[in-house]
Amino acid sequence: MYRVLGILRMDLAKKLRNFIQIRREAKDAKNGWYWGGCCPRCEANLTLQKGYDESLPYWVCQGCHQMLIRPDLEDGIVWICDGCGGYLNLQDGFSEDCGTWKCTECGFENEISDKMIFTSEEEAQAALRNPYFGLSAADVRKVLSYDSMGDVDDAGNVSRVRNRETDEIKVKKLLKTYDRSIYEYLLQHPIPGMPRVEELYESKTCLIVIEEYVEGCTLESFLEHGPISYDRAVVITKQLCRILEALHSCEPPIIHRDIKPANLIIRPDGSVCLLDMNVAKWYDPDETDDTRHLGTRDYAAPEQAGFGLSGSTTKSDIYALGILLNVMLTGETPKKHRAEGPVWNIIERCIRLNAGERFTASELAEALNELTEKTTC
């Protein structure tokens, strides 16, 4: 996040004028608009605007969307908590010389430095668009040692890159949603069947991940031609069970939370690679609900959307795997078309509302093995 020189937040100040002009006008005004009366821009009655309070260090007029700054505010700088958006200036003991400040409202530790101050909306927007904002010069040089070979996703946040020194092809990701500790763990403890995380850089705006490039096609592209055979679907599912068993065996277990066809690569040799740990989380047995409801519709377990009996668990991944198996066999989710035959009993147990009644990854692989043995006898 960021602090803005006299600017609240970019989403609340889209039409904000240059701060310097506002401050100059504020100094010229003696008592004309000192947190009372009308807005000097559009003459709207500030006291009638919802949330307005004369004690606030600044106010964004709801009539003209312009920022009004208290003339008595020292240096005209407003510091905003990156965690909750609270006004750090108003908190007892706050000082611009403190280096870092722990918000007394939410506990988030904010960096207090000149590099987090902007003199205009345009300057702040430019910084927020720069994925390297806040990185050291050395880290910027490392990241820029990779030449782009084209975007992988439509948003432009994932791209293939080539290292100019080694000529190796990698994948570069600019993540807005992530748990850095999970990527740090995977950097030190690679999981077989997943791209190897090779470099991590955290800027003020995102986490930059350099990881192994995996050749192949997504399962999603395969399914565009229709359902796949039973044998192939079972092989893919059992390979995913092995990958998930490794993730779920970590201490604490890691929950992927976004298993779907687009996140699976089928390599040329037929092996499966599980991608994208963007919304992954550590399992917390004391958690009764996820703090953030993330995942993909149709594949996300009920508890991921706040409708389960607990927060996400390792069984949340099993739910998604059950949906995926049904989709591979029928081309549809179970709500639209259930898989036929004995395999449905396995899928049904994977997607039960009560997470405790679902298979574990190893149990699911064993159930598929037993079913295959029965059908071949």
N, C-alpha and C positions, 0 to 999 in steps of 0.2 A: 504494500500500500504506500501511502505517501502523506506528506504534510504539504499544505499549500499556503503561500503567503497571502493571507486574507481570503482564502478560497475554501469553502466547505468541502464539497465533494464534486467530482466531475459530473455525476448523474444529477446533481441538484443545481448545477451551475453551468449548464450547456450554453447559455447565452451571456455568460459573464463578461464584462468589459475588463480591460487591463487594470490590474490592481493599483498601479501607480496613479492612474487618473482618479480612481475612487478615493485613494488616500489623500491626494491633493485637494479634492473637493471637500473631504471630511475635515481637513485642517482649516479650510476657509469658512466652514460652517461653525458658528459659535454655539448656538443652542437649537438650531433649526430641526435636527432630526436625531438628537441623542436619545435613542431607544424610547421613542414616544412620538405621538402625532402621526404624520403621514410620511410615506416614502418620498424622498427628494427626486426620485426618477419619474414615478408614475402617479404620485400623490395618493396611492392607496392607503387606507387606514390600517396601520400595522397592528394595532391593538385588537382588530377583529380577525386577524389571521390565526388559524389553528396552530398551537404550539408556541406562539410568540411569548417571549418573556424578556423583560428589560434587563435581566441579569446576564443574558447570554452575551458572549464576546462579539458575536456577529449574527446576522440574520439574512437569509435569502428571501427577498420579498416575493410573495406568491403571486403578485400582480405582474411584475416585469421580470422576475427571476434574476434580479441584480443583487449583488452582495453588498450589505451595509455593515461597515466595521465601526466599532466603538472608537471614537477619536482618542479616548484615554487609554486604549490598549497599548502597552509598551511595545514599540517597534512595529506595531501593526501585524504581528505574526500570530496566527492561530494554529495550535498544534492539535491534531486529531488522532485519537487512538486507532491503530490499525485493526484492533480486535473487535471493538464495539462501536466505534465512531464517536465516543465521548469526547468532551472538551478537556484536554489535559491542562490547559491554562488555569482552569477553575479548581484543580485538585490541590489540596493543601501540601505544601512542600515542593511543588513542581518548580523546576528551574531549567532554563534553556542551556545551562552549563553542566547538566547532570550526565550527559553522555547517553545513558539509557534511562527510561522511566517506566516503572511498572504501574499500569493503570489501576487505580484504586477501585474502579467499577467492575472490571472483568479480569484483572490480573495479567493481561498481555504486556509483554516487555517491548516498548517502543524505542527505536533508535532516534536520538535527538541530535541531529547533525545538519550542517549547512547544506549538504548534498541532498537533503530531503525537503528543501525549501524551493518553491517556485514563485516567480514573480508574475506569471500570467497563466491563464487557462491553456493557451497554446503550448506553452513550455511544459506544463504538467502532462498534457495529452501526449506530446511527443515522447516524454520519458516513459509513460505507461505503454506506449506502442513498441518501445525498444526492449527486446527480451534480454539484452545484456546490461541494462541499467543496474548499477550497483556492484557489478563484477569488478574484480581487480584487473589491472592492465594485463597481468600475466595470464589470468584465466580467459580474458577476451582473446588474447593471441592464440591460446590453445583451441578455443572453439572455432575461431576463424581460420584455423589450419585445415578445416574441412570445406571442400567446395561442394555446393549443392548440385545434385543431379536430377532434381525435380521433386515435387511434392507427392506424398503418398496418399494424403487425405485432402478433402475439399477445403478444409479450414486453413491449410497451410501450416499446421502445427507439427506435422510429421513429414520428414523428407529423407530421401536417400542422399548420402554424402560420400565424397571420396577424400581420403587423407592424402594431402599433397606430398607428404614425405614417404609414406609406405605404399601408396596407391591402393590401399584397402578400402573396400566399400562398407559403410556402416549405415546405421539409421540414427538420425538426430530427432529428438522429441522436445517440444516446448510445452511443458505441462502446467496447467493452471490448477488442476485438481490432483492432489497427490499426498502421500505420506512419505516424507523423505526417509524416515527411518527404515521403511520397507525396502526402498531402493538401495540404501546403504547396506542393508543385510544381504540383499541379492548380489551386490557388488563383491562382497566377501565370501558369499556362499551360493554359488551358481546352482540352479535347479535343472537337472536333466530334462529336456523337453521344452525349455523356455529359452528365449534369446539371452545371451550373456550380457549383463550390464557392465560396461567398461569404463565409463567416465561420468561424473556427476558435477554439475555446477549450479548453484542456486543464486539467482539474481533477485532483485527486489520485485520482479514481476512474474517469475516462473521458475520451474526447475528444468534445467537443460540436461537431457539424458543422451549419452552416446552409447549405443548398444549394437550387438551383433546383427548383421543383416542376414535374414533367413530366406533362402531361395524357395520358390514354390507358389502355389495359388491358395487363396482363402477357401475355406469350406463353403462360404457363402457363394462364391463363383461356381463351385461344383453344383450346388443345389439349385442354381438358376436353370439347370437343364432337367430338373425333376428329382424325385427321391433316388437314393442310392440303394444298392443291394443290402440285404440283411447281414450277410457276412462282413461286408465292408463297414457297415454302421457299427457292428459289434466290435470289430477290431479298433476302430477309432475311439469308441467309448472306453474300451479297456486301456488303451494308451493314455487317455485323459485321466483315468482312475489312478494310474501310476504317478502321473505328474501331480495330481491333487493329493495323493497320499504323501508325497514329499513335502508339499506346502503345508499340509495339515499336521505333519510331524514336527514342524518347527516349534521352538519354545519362545513365546507362545505360538500357537498355530496361526498361519496366515490364511485369510479368506480372500479368494480372488474376487468374487462378487460380480463378475461380468463375463461369464462364459456364454458365448454365442457364436454362430458361424463366422461372423466377420473377424473374430479374434482368434481364429484357428487357421494355421497354415498347414497345408498338405505338401510336404516336400516331394521332390521327384522320386525318392525311393519309397514313398507311401507313408513315411512316419509323420507324426503330428507334432506341431509346435504350438504351444499356448502363449498368446501375446497379451500385452496391455495390462499392467498392474496399476493403472491410474486410480481406480476406486478401491483397490485392495486395502484391507485393514487387519490389524492384529485382533485375534479373538479375545474377548473380555467376558469371562463367565459371570461377572456381576452386572453386566449391562442388560437392562430390561428393554431398551429400544436404541436403534442406531441414532447417533447424533445428527447424521446426515443420511437421508434416504436416497441412495444411489443405485444404479443398475440399469438394465435395459428391459423395457416393457415386454411381457410374455415370458421372459427368461428369469427375471428377478423373483426370488422367493417372497412370500407374503410378508415375512419379518423385515425384509429390506425396505418395504414400503410402509412399515409401521402397523401392519395388520396381523402379525404373528403373535406368538405367546412369549417371545423373547427378542433380544437383538439378534443380529446376524451371527450364525455359527458356521462351523465347517459343513454342516448339513445344508446350508443355503446353496453351496456349490453343487451339492448332489441334486437339489431341486432343479437347478439349471441344466444339469447333465441329463436328467430324466426328460425334460422338455426337448433338449437337443436330440436325444435318441429318437423320440417320437417324430420330430421334424425330419430327421434323416430318412426315416422309414416311410413317412406319409407325405412329406412336403408341407404339413400343417402342424399347428400346436394341438395338444389333446382336446382343447375346447372345441375345435372345429372338426377334427378327424383323429380318432384314436387308432393306434397301431393294433393290428389284429394278431390273434394267437397268444400263446403263453408269454410272449415278451411284454404284453400289456401289464401283466401282473407285476413285473419288475418296474416298469415305468410308473405304475400307479403308486407303488410304495415310495419311489423317489420323490414324488410330488405331493405327498400328504401334507395337510395343513400343519399338523403337529410335527415339528422338526425332529423330535425325539424318536418318531416312528420310521424315519427314513434310514436308508442304508448308510454306512460309512463308505469311503472310497474302496477300501479293500473288500468289504462285503458285497458291494455292487459288482466288482470284477469277478468275485467267486460265484455270485448268482448267475452271471452271464456265462461263465465257464460250465456250470452245471446244466444250464439250459441248452448249451451247444452240445454237450455230451449226450443229453437225452434225445435231441433231434437227430443225431447222427447214428444212434443205436438202431 
